[in-house]
Amino acid sequence: MPRQVFDYDPPDRFVAGTVGEPGSRTFFLQARSGTQVTSVALEKAQVAKLNKLRGSRDAAAVEASLKTLRAASEDGKTDLMPPILDAVRAYATLGEICGVMREVFGEYRALAIV
């Protein structure tokens, strides 16, 4: 996706927000100056980059690195940084890395006292 630069010096109005239900939201930026309005959907560009990354990486290396991370997490004695860095070098996404660790360790839930 080519980079585009829009010049608003300064904009009359600038909005950053989301549209849609949780889980299917689109993030956007909008700038307005006079009659000129520019809206940019951020999520679509990021999803396109992520799909391109997933299509070009070595899937077997990603799976192997995540399997090693899971084993180290379950071990409880192993330093997790080396397997995390190996997963990053294999182009595992942050979501994939955190997903493995979330499955092993669970997710923190703050105690709500009313």
DRENTORKOL-3810 file (N, C-alpha, C; in nm, 4 decimals):
REM DRENTORKOL-3810
@n.u->0.0851; n.v->-0.1163; n.w->0.0000; ca.u->0.0000; ca.v->0.0000; ca.w->0.0000; c.u->0.0904; c.v->0.1235; c.w->0.0000
@n.u->0.0743; n.v->0.2129; n.w->-0.1001; ca.u->0.1602; ca.v->0.3305; ca.w->-0.1066; c.u->0.1298; c.v->0.4284; c.w->0.0069
@n.u->0.2320; n.v->0.4961; n.w->0.0472; ca.u->0.2181; ca.v->0.5953; ca.w->0.1543; c.u->0.1619; c.v->0.7239; c.w->0.0964
@n.u->0.0659; n.v->0.7830; n.w->0.1673; ca.u->0.0073; ca.v->0.9098; ca.w->0.1255; c.u->0.0227; c.v->1.0102; c.w->0.2387
@n.u->0.0513; n.v->1.1348; n.w->0.2024; ca.u->0.0666; ca.v->1.2403; ca.w->0.3011; c.u->-0.0379; c.v->1.3479; c.w->0.2717
@n.u->-0.1155; n.v->1.3838; n.w->0.3738; ca.u->-0.2162; ca.v->1.4887; ca.w->0.3626; c.u->-0.1730; c.v->1.6036; c.w->0.4534
@n.u->-0.1737; n.v->1.7245; n.w->0.4000; ca.u->-0.1282; ca.v->1.8407; ca.w->0.4753; c.u->-0.2465; c.v->1.9222; c.w->0.5254
@n.u->-0.2593; n.v->1.9306; n.w->0.6561; ca.u->-0.3595; ca.v->2.0143; ca.w->0.7219; c.u->-0.2828; c.v->2.0992; c.w->0.8224
@n.u->-0.2770; n.v->2.2279; n.w->0.7987; ca.u->-0.1942; ca.v->2.3124; ca.w->0.8844; c.u->-0.2709; c.v->2.4302; c.w->0.9400
@n.u->-0.3282; n.v->2.4251; n.w->1.0534; ca.u->-0.3702; ca.v->2.3087; ca.w->1.1313; c.u->-0.5090; c.v->2.2643; c.w->1.0847
@n.u->-0.5514; n.v->2.1438; n.w->1.1170; ca.u->-0.6870; ca.v->2.1025; ca.w->1.0785; c.u->-0.7916; c.v->2.1747; c.w->1.1635
@n.u->-0.9102; n.v->2.1959; n.w->1.1043; ca.u->-1.0207; ca.v->2.2537; ca.w->1.1807; c.u->-1.0691; c.v->2.1534; c.w->1.2854
@n.u->-1.0682; n.v->2.0279; n.w->1.2483; ca.u->-1.1161; ca.v->1.9231; ca.w->1.3383; c.u->-1.0378; c.v->1.7952; c.w->1.3105
@n.u->-1.0039; n.v->1.7245; n.w->1.4184; ca.u->-0.9329; ca.v->1.5968; ca.w->1.4069; c.u->-1.0016; c.v->1.4970; c.w->1.4988
@n.u->-1.0365; n.v->1.3794; n.w->1.4458; ca.u->-1.1073; ca.v->1.2778; ca.w->1.5229; c.u->-1.0356; c.v->1.1447; c.w->1.5076
@n.u->-1.0181; n.v->1.0747; n.w->1.6179; ca.u->-0.9671; ca.v->0.9370; ca.w->1.6159; c.u->-1.0698; c.v->0.8534; c.w->1.6905
@n.u->-1.1113; n.v->0.7421; n.w->1.6329; ca.u->-1.2132; ca.v->0.6628; ca.w->1.7003; c.u->-1.2335; c.v->0.5271; c.w->1.6369
@n.u->-1.3447; n.v->0.4645; n.w->1.6763; ca.u->-1.3790; ca.v->0.3321; ca.w->1.6260; c.u->-1.5235; c.v->0.3317; c.w->1.5794
@n.u->-1.5539; n.v->0.2389; n.w->1.4895; ca.u->-1.6898; ca.v->0.2181; ca.w->1.4416; c.u->-1.7148; c.v->0.0684; c.w->1.4454
@n.u->-1.8290; n.v->0.0286; n.w->1.4995; ca.u->-1.8662; ca.v->-0.1125; ca.w->1.4979; c.u->-1.8680; c.v->-0.1745; c.w->1.6354
@n.u->-1.9147; n.v->-0.2974; n.w->1.6380; ca.u->-1.9255; ca.v->-0.3751; ca.w->1.7610; c.u->-1.7879; c.v->-0.4284; c.w->1.8022
@n.u->-1.7663; n.v->-0.4528; n.w->1.9324; ca.u->-1.6396; ca.v->-0.5124; ca.w->1.9759; c.u->-1.6139; c.v->-0.6440; c.w->1.9021
@n.u->-1.4919; n.v->-0.6603; n.w->1.8595; ca.u->-1.4533; ca.v->-0.7793; ca.w->1.7848; c.u->-1.4564; c.v->-0.7592; c.w->1.6351
@n.u->-1.5330; n.v->-0.6615; n.w->1.5884; ca.u->-1.5377; ca.v->-0.6334; ca.w->1.4448; c.u->-1.5262; c.v->-0.4831; c.w->1.4194
@n.u->-1.4581; n.v->-0.4144; n.w->1.5084; ca.u->-1.4432; ca.v->-0.2698; ca.w->1.4973; c.u->-1.3408; c.v->-0.2312; c.w->1.3915
@n.u->-1.3635; n.v->-0.1161; n.w->1.3334; ca.u->-1.2684; ca.v->-0.0545; ca.w->1.2427; c.u->-1.2196; c.v->0.0736; c.w->1.3094
@n.u->-1.0903; n.v->0.0932; n.w->1.3119; ca.u->-1.0311; ca.v->0.2112; ca.w->1.3708; c.u->-1.0085; c.v->0.3142; c.w->1.2604
@n.u->-1.0279; n.v->0.4401; n.w->1.2941; ca.u->-1.0143; ca.v->0.5416; ca.w->1.1909; c.u->-0.9562; c.v->0.6707; c.w->1.2458
@n.u->-0.9019; n.v->0.7483; n.w->1.1535; ca.u->-0.8598; ca.v->0.8861; ca.w->1.1789; c.u->-0.9330; c.v->0.9717; c.w->1.0766
@n.u->-0.9757; n.v->1.0883; n.w->1.1184; ca.u->-1.0423; ca.v->1.1790; ca.w->1.0259; c.u->-0.9945; c.v->1.3213; c.w->1.0538
@n.u->-0.9583; n.v->1.3920; n.w->0.9480; ca.u->-0.9157; ca.v->1.5317; ca.w->0.9600; c.u->-1.0001; c.v->1.6154; c.w->0.8643
@n.u->-1.0352; n.v->1.7356; n.w->0.9109; ca.u->-1.1157; ca.v->1.8245; ca.w->0.8275; c.u->-1.0575; c.v->1.9651; c.w->0.8337
@n.u->-1.0505; n.v->2.0261; n.w->0.7173; ca.u->-1.0083; ca.v->2.1648; ca.w->0.7070; c.u->-1.0940; c.v->2.2282; c.w->0.5980
@n.u->-1.1870; n.v->2.3149; n.w->0.6393; ca.u->-1.2801; ca.v->2.3743; ca.w->0.5427; c.u->-1.3700; c.v->2.2667; c.w->0.4858
@n.u->-1.3676; n.v->2.2515; n.w->0.3544; ca.u->-1.4496; ca.v->2.1489; ca.w->0.2894; c.u->-1.3714; c.v->2.0209; c.w->0.2625
@n.u->-1.2423; n.v->2.0219; n.w->0.2889; ca.u->-1.1590; ca.v->1.9035; ca.w->0.2652; c.u->-1.1656; c.v->1.8113; c.w->0.3866
@n.u->-1.2078; n.v->1.6849; n.w->0.3653; ca.u->-1.2169; ca.v->1.5848; ca.w->0.4716; c.u->-1.1416; c.v->1.4611; c.w->0.4263
@n.u->-1.0562; n.v->1.4095; n.w->0.5128; ca.u->-0.9836; ca.v->1.2870; ca.w->0.4842; c.u->-1.0103; c.v->1.1884; c.w->0.5968
@n.u->-1.0569; n.v->1.0677; n.w->0.5610; ca.u->-1.0797; ca.v->0.9613; ca.w->0.6580; c.u->-0.9894; c.v->0.8445; c.w->0.6229
@n.u->-0.9282; n.v->0.7853; n.w->0.7227; ca.u->-0.8367; ca.v->0.6740; ca.w->0.7009; c.u->-0.8774; c.v->0.5593; c.w->0.7920
@n.u->-0.9072; n.v->0.4444; n.w->0.7346; ca.u->-0.9374; ca.v->0.3244; ca.w->0.8132; c.u->-0.8050; c.v->0.2547; c.w->0.8422
@n.u->-0.7723; n.v->0.2423; n.w->0.9690; ca.u->-0.6424; ca.v->0.1879; ca.w->1.0078; c.u->-0.6406; c.v->0.0359; c.w->1.0093
@n.u->-0.7456; n.v->-0.0260; n.w->1.0544; ca.u->-0.7463; ca.v->-0.1703; ca.w->1.0718; c.u->-0.7268; c.v->-0.2439; c.w->0.9392
@n.u->-0.7908; n.v->-0.1976; n.w->0.8346; ca.u->-0.7823; ca.v->-0.2674; ca.w->0.7066; c.u->-0.6392; c.v->-0.2734; c.w->0.6548
@n.u->-0.5662; n.v->-0.1647; n.w->0.6701; ca.u->-0.4269; ca.v->-0.1634; ca.w->0.6261; c.u->-0.3438; c.v->-0.2591; c.w->0.7108
@n.u->-0.3687; n.v->-0.2604; n.w->0.8416; ca.u->-0.2925; ca.v->-0.3492; ca.w->0.9292; c.u->-0.3248; c.v->-0.4959; c.w->0.9006
@n.u->-0.4514; n.v->-0.5267; n.w->0.8767; ca.u->-0.4913; ca.v->-0.6643; ca.w->0.8442; c.u->-0.4258; c.v->-0.7080; c.w->0.7137
@n.u->-0.4201; n.v->-0.6200; n.w->0.6165; ca.u->-0.3560; ca.v->-0.6535; ca.w->0.4890; c.u->-0.2076; c.v->-0.6837; c.w->0.5088
@n.u->-0.1395; n.v->-0.6046; n.w->0.5911; ca.u->0.0025; ca.v->-0.6291; ca.w->0.6186; c.u->0.0223; c.v->-0.7613; c.w->0.6923
@n.u->-0.0671; n.v->-0.7893; n.w->0.7874; ca.u->-0.0580; ca.v->-0.9134; ca.w->0.8642; c.u->-0.0798; c.v->-1.0350; c.w->0.7746
@n.u->-0.1761; n.v->-1.0279; n.w->0.6835; ca.u->-0.2003; ca.v->-1.1379; ca.w->0.5907; c.u->-0.0815; c.v->-1.1595; c.w->0.4978
@n.u->-0.0201; n.v->-1.0510; n.w->0.4546; ca.u->0.0985; ca.v->-1.0617; ca.w->0.3692; c.u->0.2127; c.v->-1.1292; c.w->0.4463
@n.u->0.2318; n.v->-1.0889; n.w->0.5731; ca.u->0.3354; ca.v->-1.1490; ca.w->0.6566; c.u->0.3099; c.v->-1.2982; c.w->0.6744
@n.u->0.1865; n.v->-1.3338; n.w->0.7097; ca.u->0.1543; ca.v->-1.4757; ca.w->0.7322; c.u->0.1721; c.v->-1.5584; c.w->0.6062
@n.u->0.1493; n.v->-1.4997; n.w->0.4906; ca.u->0.1662; ca.v->-1.5720; ca.w->0.3656; c.u->0.3116; c.v->-1.5913; c.w->0.3253
@n.u->0.3995; n.v->-1.5041; n.w->0.3752; ca.u->0.5396; ca.v->-1.5099; ca.w->0.3321; c.u->0.6336; c.v->-1.5750; c.w->0.4335
@n.u->0.5865; n.v->-1.6014; n.w->0.5544; ca.u->0.6740; ca.v->-1.6588; ca.w->0.6566; c.u->0.6772; c.v->-1.8111; c.w->0.6475
@n.u->0.7748; n.v->-1.8700; n.w->0.7140; ca.u->0.7879; ca.v->-2.0155; ca.w->0.7194; c.u->0.6956; c.v->-2.0675; c.w->0.8296
@n.u->0.5797; n.v->-2.1208; n.w->0.7911; ca.u->0.4782; ca.v->-2.1647; ca.w->0.8873; c.u->0.5309; c.v->-2.2742; c.w->0.9793
@n.u->0.6141; n.v->-2.3629; n.w->0.9273; ca.u->0.6693; ca.v->-2.4714; ca.w->1.0098; c.u->0.7607; c.v->-2.4148; c.w->1.1189
@n.u->0.8394; n.v->-2.3137; n.w->1.0843; ca.u->0.9288; ca.v->-2.2516; ca.w->1.1834; c.u->0.8477; c.v->-2.1796; c.w->1.2906
@n.u->0.7384; n.v->-2.1150; n.w->1.2506; ca.u->0.6528; ca.v->-2.0470; ca.w->1.3479; c.u->0.5923; c.v->-2.1497; c.w->1.4433
@n.u->0.5361; n.v->-2.2568; n.w->1.3894; ca.u->0.4747; ca.v->-2.3603; ca.w->1.4735; c.u->0.5769; c.v->-2.4231; c.w->1.5682
@n.u->0.6979; n.v->-2.4496; n.w->1.5179; ca.u->0.8027; ca.v->-2.5084; ca.w->1.6021; c.u->0.8419; c.v->-2.4131; c.w->1.7145
@n.u->0.8538; n.v->-2.2837; n.w->1.6830; ca.u->0.8929; ca.v->-2.1877; ca.w->1.7862; c.u->0.7827; c.v->-2.1712; c.w->1.8907
@n.u->0.6567; n.v->-2.1756; n.w->1.8487; ca.u->0.5464; ca.v->-2.1649; ca.w->1.9441; c.u->0.5356; c.v->-2.2914; c.w->2.0296
@n.u->0.5677; n.v->-2.4052; n.w->1.9714; ca.u->0.5675; ca.v->-2.5314; ca.w->2.0479; c.u->0.6777; c.v->-2.5276; c.w->2.1543
@n.u->0.7945; n.v->-2.4747; n.w->2.1183; ca.u->0.9043; ca.v->-2.4610; ca.w->2.2138; c.u->0.8672; c.v->-2.3639; c.w->2.3249
@n.u->0.8014; n.v->-2.2544; n.w->2.2894; ca.u->0.7563; ca.v->-2.1572; ca.w->2.3884; c.u->0.6555; c.v->-2.2202; c.w->2.4837
@n.u->0.5638; n.v->-2.3002; n.w->2.4306; ca.u->0.4652; ca.v->-2.3666; ca.w->2.5150; c.u->0.5336; c.v->-2.4616; c.w->2.6135
@n.u->0.6299; n.v->-2.5398; n.w->2.5655; ca.u->0.7017; ca.v->-2.6336; ca.w->2.6524; c.u->0.7769; c.v->-2.5600; c.w->2.7625
@n.u->0.8411; n.v->-2.4487; n.w->2.7261; ca.u->0.9152; ca.v->-2.3710; ca.w->2.8257; c.u->0.8197; c.v->-2.3092; c.w->2.9276
@n.u->0.7031; n.v->-2.2647; n.w->2.8811; ca.u->0.6042; ca.v->-2.2054; ca.w->2.9710; c.u->0.5492; c.v->-2.3097; c.w->3.0678
@n.u->0.5241; n.v->-2.4294; n.w->3.0180; ca.u->0.4707; ca.v->-2.5361; ca.w->3.1025; c.u->0.5742; c.v->-2.5877; c.w->3.2004
@n.u->0.7008; n.v->-2.5792; n.w->3.1627; ca.u->0.8111; ca.v->-2.6254; ca.w->3.2474; c.u->0.8149; c.v->-2.5478; c.w->3.3782
@n.u->0.7997; n.v->-2.4166; n.w->3.3701; ca.u->0.7994; ca.v->-2.3332; ca.w->3.4895; c.u->0.9371; c.v->-2.2987; c.w->3.5422
@n.u->1.0422; n.v->-2.3568; n.w->3.4852; ca.u->1.1787; ca.v->-2.3316; ca.w->3.5318; c.u->1.2637; c.v->-2.2637; c.w->3.4254
@n.u->1.2193; n.v->-2.2708; n.w->3.3020; ca.u->1.2972; ca.v->-2.2217; ca.w->3.1892; c.u->1.2757; c.v->-2.0725; c.w->3.1681
@n.u->1.3830; n.v->-2.0004; n.w->3.1369; ca.u->1.3755; ca.v->-1.8591; ca.w->3.1017; c.u->1.2946; c.v->-1.8475; c.w->2.9725
@n.u->1.1908; n.v->-1.7674; n.w->2.9710; ca.u->1.1025; ca.v->-1.7576; ca.w->2.8551; c.u->1.1533; c.v->-1.6637; c.w->2.7455
@n.u->1.2486; n.v->-1.5770; n.w->2.7767; ca.u->1.2945; ca.v->-1.4811; ca.w->2.6763; c.u->1.3546; c.v->-1.5464; c.w->2.5518
@n.u->1.4437; n.v->-1.6472; n.w->2.5651; ca.u->1.4964; ca.v->-1.7077; ca.w->2.4421; c.u->1.3881; c.v->-1.7678; c.w->2.3515
@n.u->1.2909; n.v->-1.8451; n.w->2.4048; ca.u->1.1878; ca.v->-1.8956; ca.w->2.3133; c.u->1.0969; c.v->-1.7857; c.w->2.2574
@n.u->1.0739; n.v->-1.6798; n.w->2.3343; ca.u->0.9940; ca.v->-1.5683; ca.w->2.2822; c.u->1.0681; c.v->-1.5021; c.w->2.1665
@n.u->1.1985; n.v->-1.4781; n.w->2.1857; ca.u->1.2772; ca.v->-1.4151; ca.w->2.0787; c.u->1.2867; c.v->-1.5047; c.w->1.9555
@n.u->1.2960; n.v->-1.6358; n.w->1.9751; ca.u->1.2962; ca.v->-1.7287; ca.w->1.8613; c.u->1.1642; c.v->-1.7198; c.w->1.7847
@n.u->1.0529; n.v->-1.7090; n.w->1.8572; ca.u->0.9224; ca.v->-1.6956; ca.w->1.7923; c.u->0.9138; c.v->-1.5651; c.w->1.7148
@n.u->0.9670; n.v->-1.4576; n.w->1.7718; ca.u->0.9676; ca.v->-1.3285; ca.w->1.7023; c.u->1.0527; c.v->-1.3373; c.w->1.5762
@n.u->1.1682; n.v->-1.4006; n.w->1.5862; ca.u->1.2570; ca.v->-1.4144; ca.w->1.4690; c.u->1.1927; c.v->-1.4999; c.w->1.3592
@n.u->1.1016; n.v->-1.5905; n.w->1.3975; ca.u->1.0304; ca.v->-1.6729; ca.w->1.2995; c.u->0.9076; c.v->-1.5996; c.w->1.2449
@n.u->0.8859; n.v->-1.4765; n.w->1.2910; ca.u->0.7732; ca.v->-1.3926; ca.w->1.2511; c.u->0.6393; c.v->-1.4409; c.w->1.3060
@n.u->0.6412; n.v->-1.4992; n.w->1.4260; ca.u->0.5148; ca.v->-1.5241; ca.w->1.4955; c.u->0.4603; c.v->-1.3888; c.w->1.5381
@n.u->0.3308; n.v->-1.3731; n.w->1.5357; ca.u->0.2724; ca.v->-1.2441; ca.w->1.5736; c.u->0.2649; c.v->-1.2333; c.w->1.7256
@n.u->0.2489; n.v->-1.1119; n.w->1.7731; ca.u->0.2331; ca.v->-1.0886; ca.w->1.9160; c.u->0.1106; c.v->-1.1637; c.w->1.9684
@n.u->0.0044; n.v->-1.1647; n.w->1.8897; ca.u->-0.1166; ca.v->-1.2366; ca.w->1.9289; c.u->-0.0930; c.v->-1.3859; c.w->1.9430
@n.u->-0.0151; n.v->-1.4438; n.w->1.8540; ca.u->0.0153; ca.v->-1.5872; ca.w->1.8613; c.u->0.1014; c.v->-1.6188; c.w->1.9829
@n.u->0.2009; n.v->-1.5354; n.w->2.0085; ca.u->0.2894; ca.v->-1.5561; ca.w->2.1231; c.u->0.2105; c.v->-1.5424; c.w->2.2535
@n.u->0.1338; n.v->-1.4355; n.w->2.2639; ca.u->0.0537; ca.v->-1.4147; ca.w->2.3855; c.u->-0.0525; c.v->-1.5222; c.w->2.4005
@n.u->-0.1075; n.v->-1.5699; n.w->2.2901; ca.u->-0.2081; ca.v->-1.6755; ca.w->2.2951; c.u->-0.1550; c.v->-1.8028; c.w->2.3576
@n.u->-0.0328; n.v->-1.8417; n.w->2.3205; ca.u->0.0301; ca.v->-1.9607; ca.w->2.3794; c.u->0.0478; c.v->-1.9410; c.w->2.5295
@n.u->0.0989; n.v->-1.8253; n.w->2.5675; ca.u->0.1233; ca.v->-1.8004; ca.w->2.7094; c.u->-0.0082; c.v->-1.7878; c.w->2.7878
@n.u->-0.1094; n.v->-1.7326; n.w->2.7242; ca.u->-0.2408; ca.v->-1.7209; ca.w->2.7895; c.u->-0.3001; c.v->-1.8595; c.w->2.8143
@n.u->-0.2824; n.v->-1.9509; n.w->2.7187; ca.u->-0.3328; ca.v->-2.0872; ca.w->2.7354; c.u->-0.2643; c.v->-2.1583; c.w->2.8513
@n.u->-0.1356; n.v->-2.1321; n.w->2.8706; ca.u->-0.0604; ca.v->-2.1984; ca.w->2.9776; c.u->-0.0845; c.v->-2.1309; c.w->3.1125
@n.u->-0.0719; n.v->-1.9988; n.w->3.1176; ca.u->-0.0768; ca.v->-1.9266; ca.w->3.2442; c.u->-0.2153; c.v->-1.8729; c.w->3.2800
@n.u->-0.3039; n.v->-1.8652; n.w->3.1820; ca.u->-0.4342; ca.v->-1.8051; ca.w->3.2063; c.u->-0.4270; c.v->-1.6549; c.w->3.1899
@n.u->-0.5353; n.v->-1.5890; n.w->3.2253; ca.u->-0.5446; ca.v->-1.4448; ca.w->3.2080; c.u->-0.5789; c.v->-1.3819; c.w->3.3431
@n.u->-0.5089; n.v->-1.2763; n.w->3.3763; ca.u->-0.5311; ca.v->-1.2085; ca.w->3.5042; c.u->-0.6682; c.v->-1.1415; c.w->3.5043
@n.u->-0.7405; n.v->-1.1638; n.w->3.6099; ca.u->-0.8694; ca.v->-1.0960; ca.w->3.6312; c.u->-0.8636; c.v->-1.0275; c.w->3.7669
@n.u->-0.8762; n.v->-0.8966; n.w->3.7653; ca.u->-0.8729; ca.v->-0.8214; ca.w->3.8896; c.u->-0.9960; c.v->-0.8537; c.w->3.9725
@n.u->-0.9787; n.v->-0.8621; n.w->4.1015; ca.u->-1.0876; ca.v->-0.8883; ca.w->4.1926; c.u->-1.1727; c.v->-0.7623; c.w->4.2056
@n.u->-1.3002; n.v->-0.7751; n.w->4.1759; ca.u->-1.3903; ca.v->-0.6613; ca.w->4.1874; c.u->-1.4620; c.v->-0.6681; c.w->4.3209
@n.u->-1.4395; n.v->-0.5686; n.w->4.4029; ca.u->-1.5031; ca.v->-0.5633; ca.w->4.5339; c.u->-1.6066; c.v->-0.4518; c.w->4.5304
@n.u->-1.7302; n.v->-0.4884; n.w->4.5589; ca.u->-1.8383; ca.v->-0.3911; ca.w->4.5542; c.u->-1.8882; c.v->-0.3607; c.w->4.6931
END
